[in-house]
């Protein structure tokens, strides 16, 4: 019985120790703070910027809307020229993914 309890406790601890992972071109084991290009269109030069983000804590709780559509709406953008993304992770515990849309 003691072995079963220890096994269940070990599996539970592993499940609670999950790390948050974000999509970035490069990753740091302890800290990541990277901005990279995601998309480009043939539209003219950008005059406006819109942002949208989503966050996760311990890969257990996640919230937000990091869509191109929300970022464009937040910036009052009708024509998108290009899109960047900003990814930040601290110790794999707190993860933030931000979409930055440029346009007119």
HELIX and SHEET records of a PDB file:
HELIX    1   1 UNK A    2  UNK A   16  1                                  15    
HELIX    2   2 UNK A   68  UNK A   74  1                                   7    
SHEET    1   A 5 UNK A  31  UNK A  40  0                                        
SHEET    2   A 5 UNK A  80  UNK A  90 -1                                        
SHEET    3   A 5 UNK A  94  UNK A 103 -1                                        
SHEET    4   A 5 UNK A  48  UNK A  57 -1                                        
SHEET    5   A 5 UNK A  61  UNK A  64 -1                                        
END                                                                             
